[in-house]
Every structure is written in C-alpha cells, then in structure tokens.
C-alpha cells in the first residue's frame, strides 16, 4: 500500500517557502535523478536569500514607523492624553503637558 503525504498550505508566511516545502515533500531530493537544472537551483537559492532579508527589512520599517508615530504624537499641536479605564493619565504629549502646567514632567503620571 502506497504511503500518502498530507500537505497543509500555511495561512501565513511566504508563498515561496510554501512552494519549496511542497516541492521537497513531493520530490525525494536525495535521488540522483533529480530533474532540477543548475539554473533553476540558482534561481531558487537567489529567491530564498532575497526572502531571508525580509524580516530584517520589516524590522527596519517597523522601527521607522514607530519613530514617525512618536514624533507625530509628541510634537502634535493638540494635546493628546492616554488614559486608563478609571481616568488616570498614563501618557501625555508635550502640548497636553503644557496645557496642564506640567511642562517639566518627563513622564506625566498625574
């Protein structure tokens, strides 16, 4: 009786990774009669190395986005407050601190 393999398509992640995993499961790459051409293998290696840098690029973009958000929040011309459910001020931007007379506070916990 033939052994069946179950391939589960991931809900997230790279399509390239999925395709390569599927290929690995369907083909026994340890066989000598593998039909991959050297050009195809080079292309796959290049694509994989390209996708390897993706998390690093995403981390850099995330840090830049956080910096932009922080700058917008902190230097906005309107006062912004972050409150707890019971109304305690957890965070305030510069304008809000100025409005409340707490300009010298580094972190507003009024």
N, C-alpha and C positions, 0 to 999 in steps of 0.2 A: 504494500500500500504506500502511495506517494505521500511524502511529508508536505503539508501545506504551510505556507508562510502568511502571516497576517501583517499587512502594512497599514499602519494607522497614520493618517495625514494629520500633522500638527495644526493646532488652531493658531499658533503664533510662530514667530521666527522667520527665517529666511527661506524663500522658495527654493533657492539654490541648494541649501542644506537638505531640504526635503527630497529634492530630485536626486541628489547624490546618495542619500541614505537608501532611497528606493532602489537605485541602481546597484548599490552594494548588496542589498538583500536579494535582488533578482539574479544577479550575476555572481558567480564564485570567482572573485578576483585572484585567487591563488592559482587558478588554472593557467597553463601555459598558452592555451589557445584563445586568450582574451583578444577581442577584436578592436580594442581601443587603439587608435593611431597615436603616434607620438604628438602630433599636432593637437589632437583632442585632449590628450593628457595635459599638455602645456596650457591650453585654454582653461581647463578645469582648475589647474593649480593657480593660474593668474586670477580667476574669478574668486577662488577661495581666499587668496591672500588679500584681495580687494575687500571682501566682506569681513575679513578678520579685523580690519581697521575701523569698521562701522561702529562698534561700541566706544572706541576712543573718540571718534568724531561726535557721536551722540553725547558723550560726557562733556566735551568742549562746548557744544551748542547749548546744553543744559546749563552749564556754568555761566555762559554769556547771557542767556535768557534770565537767569536768576539775578545777575548783576543789573541788567536793564530794568527788571521789575523793582529791585531795591532802590535804584536811583529814582525811578518814577514815583515810588511810594514816598521816599524820604524827602524829595525836593518838590513835591506837588504844591501848587499854590492854595490848595484847600486842606483843611485839617482832616486827617484820617486817624481813626482810633480802632484798635482791635480790642473787643470786649469779651469777657467770659459770659456765660449764660446769666449769671447773677449780677452783671453790670460792672464788674471790676475791670479797670483798664489794664490790659496786658502789654499793649504796644501803642505808641503814638508817633506820628511823623513830626518833623520839625515845626511845621505850621501849627499843628494841634498843640504842641508843647508851648509854642509862643502864645497862642490864644489863651491857654490855661495859666500862663505865667510860670511855667516850669521849664524855661529855656535851658537852664544849667543841668537838668537831669540827663544823664546818659541813656538810661532806660527808665521809661515812665511807668511806675508801679503805683500810681496814686490810688 
